[in-house]
Each structure stands twice: as structure tokens, then as C-alpha cells.
């Protein structure tokens, strides 16, 4: 009887191990762009956060009814692509083009808030 139980248990375990998913692991070389992308993402976040820390920006956000700290928190929740796009827009703006950029930041923050509610 014990032999039959051991045999059944071994067969069950063999089938269970065969049903486990196998994961393929691949190691390869990465390019210089991929290696430095982490630091560029952090630099983009720093650009956006420094823009939000300006007194003019804080005044405009408060005039639009948004707390500047909430805006900073939303920037922290943005994806790397969104932050990169926003930092690119900041670099493109002339010295007086803050209103359009503030509206863009506000729009992205509203979108992030709506997505997080789902």
C-alpha cells in the first residue's frame, strides 16, 4: 500500500513540475543610450520640478486653483515618457511662454488624476 501511495505521489509531483511555467532568461549587451536613460529621466524630473518651484509658476497654479505641492506629487507619479515630453516643452518655451506650459501641466495632472480614480 505504501508503495502504491509513493508511486501516485511521485506521478502527481512529476506532472505538477511539468506544468510549471518556464521562464527564458537572456543576457545581452545594452547600448549607451539605454545605460544613460536613467540619469536623463532623473534630469528631466529635476527640470520639471525646478520649473514648478518657481514663484511665478506657483502663483499661476494657485490662481488656477491647484496646490503646488499636489502638482509636484503628480509629477512624481508621471511616467518617464510624460516627464521627458514635459521637460522638452519647458526647454522649447521662450521666457514669457509660461501660460501654455502651465495649462499643459494642469492638463497632464488632470489626466493622471482621472486614470488613478479607475
Secondary structure as a PSIPRED ss2 file (coil, helix, strand):
# PSIPRED VFORMAT (PSIPRED V4.0)

   1 X C   1.000  0.000  0.000
   2 X H   0.000  1.000  0.000
   3 X H   0.000  1.000  0.000
   4 X H   0.000  1.000  0.000
   5 X H   0.000  1.000  0.000
   6 X H   0.000  1.000  0.000
   7 X H   0.000  1.000  0.000
   8 X H   0.000  1.000  0.000
   9 X H   0.000  1.000  0.000
  10 X H   0.000  1.000  0.000
  11 X H   0.000  1.000  0.000
  12 X H   0.000  1.000  0.000
  13 X H   0.000  1.000  0.000
  14 X H   0.000  1.000  0.000
  15 X H   0.000  1.000  0.000
  16 X H   0.000  1.000  0.000
  17 X H   0.000  1.000  0.000
  18 X H   0.000  1.000  0.000
  19 X H   0.000  1.000  0.000
  20 X C   1.000  0.000  0.000
  21 X C   1.000  0.000  0.000
  22 X C   1.000  0.000  0.000
  23 X C   1.000  0.000  0.000
  24 X C   1.000  0.000  0.000
  25 X C   1.000  0.000  0.000
  26 X C   1.000  0.000  0.000
  27 X C   1.000  0.000  0.000
  28 X C   1.000  0.000  0.000
  29 X C   1.000  0.000  0.000
  30 X C   1.000  0.000  0.000
  31 X C   1.000  0.000  0.000
  32 X H   0.000  1.000  0.000
  33 X H   0.000  1.000  0.000
  34 X H   0.000  1.000  0.000
  35 X H   0.000  1.000  0.000
  36 X H   0.000  1.000  0.000
  37 X H   0.000  1.000  0.000
  38 X H   0.000  1.000  0.000
  39 X H   0.000  1.000  0.000
  40 X H   0.000  1.000  0.000
  41 X H   0.000  1.000  0.000
  42 X H   0.000  1.000  0.000
  43 X H   0.000  1.000  0.000
  44 X H   0.000  1.000  0.000
  45 X H   0.000  1.000  0.000
  46 X H   0.000  1.000  0.000
  47 X H   0.000  1.000  0.000
  48 X H   0.000  1.000  0.000
  49 X H   0.000  1.000  0.000
  50 X H   0.000  1.000  0.000
  51 X H   0.000  1.000  0.000
  52 X H   0.000  1.000  0.000
  53 X C   1.000  0.000  0.000
  54 X C   1.000  0.000  0.000
  55 X H   0.000  1.000  0.000
  56 X H   0.000  1.000  0.000
  57 X H   0.000  1.000  0.000
  58 X H   0.000  1.000  0.000
  59 X H   0.000  1.000  0.000
  60 X H   0.000  1.000  0.000
  61 X H   0.000  1.000  0.000
  62 X H   0.000  1.000  0.000
  63 X H   0.000  1.000  0.000
  64 X C   1.000  0.000  0.000
  65 X C   1.000  0.000  0.000
  66 X C   1.000  0.000  0.000
  67 X C   1.000  0.000  0.000
  68 X H   0.000  1.000  0.000
  69 X H   0.000  1.000  0.000
  70 X H   0.000  1.000  0.000
  71 X H   0.000  1.000  0.000
  72 X H   0.000  1.000  0.000
  73 X H   0.000  1.000  0.000
  74 X H   0.000  1.000  0.000
  75 X H   0.000  1.000  0.000
  76 X H   0.000  1.000  0.000
  77 X H   0.000  1.000  0.000
  78 X C   1.000  0.000  0.000
  79 X C   1.000  0.000  0.000
  80 X H   0.000  1.000  0.000
  81 X H   0.000  1.000  0.000
  82 X H   0.000  1.000  0.000
  83 X H   0.000  1.000  0.000
  84 X H   0.000  1.000  0.000
  85 X H   0.000  1.000  0.000
  86 X H   0.000  1.000  0.000
  87 X H   0.000  1.000  0.000
  88 X H   0.000  1.000  0.000
  89 X H   0.000  1.000  0.000
  90 X H   0.000  1.000  0.000
  91 X H   0.000  1.000  0.000
  92 X H   0.000  1.000  0.000
  93 X C   1.000  0.000  0.000
  94 X C   1.000  0.000  0.000
  95 X C   1.000  0.000  0.000
  96 X C   1.000  0.000  0.000
  97 X C   1.000  0.000  0.000
  98 X H   0.000  1.000  0.000
  99 X H   0.000  1.000  0.000
 100 X H   0.000  1.000  0.000
 101 X H   0.000  1.000  0.000
 102 X H   0.000  1.000  0.000
 103 X H   0.000  1.000  0.000
 104 X H   0.000  1.000  0.000
 105 X H   0.000  1.000  0.000
 106 X H   0.000  1.000  0.000
 107 X H   0.000  1.000  0.000
 108 X H   0.000  1.000  0.000
 109 X H   0.000  1.000  0.000
 110 X H   0.000  1.000  0.000
 111 X H   0.000  1.000  0.000
 112 X H   0.000  1.000  0.000
 113 X H   0.000  1.000  0.000
 114 X H   0.000  1.000  0.000
 115 X H   0.000  1.000  0.000
 116 X H   0.000  1.000  0.000
 117 X H   0.000  1.000  0.000
 118 X C   1.000  0.000  0.000
